[in-house]
Amino acid sequence: MSPKLSLLLFLIACQYMTAAIPKSEKQALIDLYNSTNGENWTDQWNLNKPIITWHGVEVENGNVVAIRLMDNNLSGVLPESLGDLTKLRVFDVAFNKIKGQIPRSVTQLNRLEELRFGKNKLSGDIPEGIVNLGQLKVLDLFHNELSGKLPANVEKLQKLEVLSISDNSFSGRLPQGLGELKNLKRLELGNNQIEGDIPESISRLKNLKTIVFAENKFEGKFPSSILTLPNLKIVQLQRNNFDQFHLKNSLPAESGFALLDYDNEDKFSKGSFKAIYLNNDIRTADTKFDDEEENQRPNYEY
């Protein structure tokens, strides 16, 4: 046997050995396939073939570390056995038709870095235990049918960079702990029923690039210090009950805003909305631009 052929066979064998995951993890994948009508997925899994051939599944060192099934025609509900995928870092099932509640078992996935449920039909609340996912960087729940309040101890998510819960039915007041999320870049809460004042502590989030508070029940004086954050590019505050006189007089004389939108004033922007929308640094999955077609599917990348 030639050295090249031997190396090729060795590499193939390594791939298959890597794909030999624990039985509990394989069963969790099968449960996911069956409970979300896998036979109707756009890219289906052949359950009789090695797991490394299953669309969207990434295996590393004998464990499932990523599941990426965005826009793959998943329907049905998510199984509780997802909690058995203990090494999972990425779970992305955005842009599907999944209903039911967020499985409480996902709060056991303490290595999770990205949790993307955006644009589905999920209902119920956010499991309180979500704040125990200390590695989480992206929590995307936008455009579902979720309700309830934001977790009280949200400050425990110290690595969080994206919090996107727009287009749901969340209510209550914002937790003060939001101001402790030092790595937060995108805070998108638009089109909910959240009320009360905006915590002044948010002005400490120096990495914020996007704030979407539009279409809620916020009131009072919007903290002017937030508008001076050094990296802020997109601000949407319209259709709330803010003190408009105070807000207008709080606007910095000069700013680097790409988009500033609030009630009773002309929208301020630099460049075209499409250019803003496609900018990698400030791209947002659910920011609404009136000049764009309402039904245009967002470019869903971070």
N, C-alpha and C positions, 0 to 999 in steps of 0.2 A: 504494500500500500504506500502510495506516495506521501511525502510529508504534508503537502497541501491538502490532500484528501483527508488525512488524519486530523489536521487542524480544523477543517470544516466540520467533520463529524463530531469533534470535541465541542465546538461552539454550539452545534445543534443540540448536543446532549446537555450542555449547560443551560440552554434556553428552557428545555423541557424540565430539567431538575428545578430551575427557578420557579416554574409554574406549578410545582407540586405544593399547593397550599394546604393548610389544615382543613379537615373535613367541615368544621364549623363555618369557616369562611366560604368554602365552596357552597355549602347549603344556604348561606345568607345570600349569595349571588343568585342561586337558583330560585330562592324565595322572591327576590327582587324581580327576576324575570317573569315568574308566574303571576305575582300579584299586580304587576303593571302591564299585563297582557302582552308579553314578549312576542307572541306570534304575530302581533300587529305592528311591532316596531319597524321603523324605517330600515335600520341595520340590526338584524336579529342575531342572536347567539345560537350556534349549533352546540347544544349541551353535550353532544357526544364527541366533540373535538376538544383539544387542549385549551385551557383557559387563556393562554397567551394569544389565542386566535379570536377571543371574544371582544367585540367592538367596545372600545372605551375603557377596558380594564387594564390597569397597569400593575404588574407584579414585580416585587423587589425583595430579594433575599427570602423568598418563600412565603411572602405575605402580600395581600392586596393593599396597595398604597394609594390608588386613585381609581375613581369611577367617573368617567366623563361621558354623559349621555344627553347632552343638551340638544334640544330640537330633534328628538328621535321618536316622537309619537308615543311616549309612555302615557298610559292612563291607569285607572284603578288607584290603589293606595300603596303606601310604602310599608314594608314589613318591619316589625319590631326587631327581627333578627339582624338588622343592620348593625346593631350594637355589638355583634360578634366580630365585626371587621376592625379589630382593635388597633391595627397599624395604619388605618386609613388617614390620609392627609388631605385628599381632595374628594368631595362628593358634589358633582354638578349634574343636576337634572332639570335645569332651567329650560323654559320654553317648551313645556310639555302640557299634559292634561291631567296631572296627578291631583287627586282630591283627598279628603280625609284630613286627619291631624298630622302634625309633625311628630314622628315617633319619639317618645321619651327616651328611647334607647340611644339616640344620637348624642345625648349628653354624656355618655360613657366613652365617647371617642376622643380621648384626651390628647391625641396627636393631630387632630383635625386642624387644618389651616384655612381651608376654603369650604364654605357651605353655601351652595347656590341653589335656591328653590324658586328663583324669580320666574314670573309669568306662568303660574300654574293655577290650580283651583283649591289650594290648601285652606283649611278653615281652623277655627279654634285659636288658642293662644300660643305664645312663645314659651316653651318649657323653661321654667325657672333655672333648671340646671345648666342651661346653655352658657351661663356666666362662668362655669367651671372649666370651659374649654380654653385654657390659658394660651394655647398656640394659635388661636383663631385670628386670622387676618381679614377675612372677608365673610360677612354675614349678609347674604342677599335674599330678601324675602319679598321683593317688590311685586306688585300686581297679583295679589292672591285675594283670599277672602278672610284673612286673619283678623283677629280682634283682641281685646284685652289691653293690658298696659305693658310698657317696656319693662324688662326685668329691673328690679330696684337696685341690684348690686352690679350694674353694668360696668362699673369702674374696674372690675376684676379682669375684664378683657383687655389687658394692657397692650397687647400686640395688634389690636384691631385697627385696620386701615380703612375699611369700607363698611358702613352701616347703611343699608339700603332697604327701607321698609315702605316706600311710597306706594300709594294706590292700594290701601287696605282699609280696615275700619278700626285702627288702634285709637284708644282714648286715654283719658287721664292726663297727668302732667309729666313733663320731662324729668327724669331723674337727675339730681344734682351731679351724680357721678360721671355724666357725659364729659364734664370738664377735666376729668382725670385721664382721658384716653389720648395720651400725648402723641401717639402715632397716627391718629385719625386724619384721613385725607378727604373722605367723602362722607357727608352726613345728609342723607336724603330721606325726609319724612313727609313729603308732600302728599296731599289728598288723603288725609285721615281725619280724625276728630280729636286730635290732641289739643289740649287747652292750657290756659295759664300763661305765666311769664316765661321768657327765655332766660335760662340760667346765665348769669354774668360769667360764670366759670368757663363757658365755651370760648371766651376771648383768650384763654390760655393755650388754645390748640393751634400752635404755630404752623403746623403742617397742613391745616385745612385748605383744600382747593375748591371744594364745592359744598354749598349749603342750600338745601331745598326744603323750605318750610311752608311753601305755598299751599293754599286750600286746606287750612285747619281752623282751629278756634283760638289761636294765640291772641294775646291782648297785652296792653300796657306799652311801655317804652322799650323798643328794641335796643339792646345794649350797643351803644355806638362804638365801643372798643372792639367788637367783633368785626366791624367793617374796616378796621385798620390792620387786620391780620396780614402778614407779609406775603403769603402764598395764595390768598383767596382770589379766585377767578370767576366763579359762578355763584350768584346770590339770587334766590327766588323767594320772595316774601309775600307775594300778592294774595288777595282774598283771605285775609285774616282781620283781626280787629286791633292792629297796632295803632299807636298814637302817630298819625301821619305827619303832623307838624314837627314832632320830635324827630321822626325818622328822616324827613327831608332835610332838617337842619343838622343831622348827624353825618350826612354824606361827606366823605373826604373831598377836598377840592381837587386833588389828583389821585388817581388810583390805577391799578393795572387790571381792573375788572374786564373780563370778556363779556359778561352778561350781568346786568343788575336789573331786577324786575320787582316792582312793588306797586301798590295801588295808587290810582289817581295821577300817575305820572307816565310820561313816555318811557318806553323801554330803552335803556342805554346799552349799547353794545359796540364792540370793536370787531370789524370784519363781518363776514357773512355767518349766519347761524350754522350753515353746513360746515364751514371751516371750524367753528367752535366745536361742533358736535363730533367731528372726526379727529380732533386733537387728542393725541394719546395721553397727555398730562391731565386733561380735564374731562375726558369722555365720561358720560353718564348714561346708564341704561334707561332712565325714566324721566330725565329732564325734558320738559315740554317746550317746544319752540313753535310759536304760533305761525311762523312763516313756512314751516315744513308740513308736508302732508300728514294728516292725523294717523293714517293707517300704515305709515312707513315703519318697517320693522327696524328696531334699533340695532346698531353695531355693538354687539354684546361682548366687549373685551375690556380688560382693565390694564 
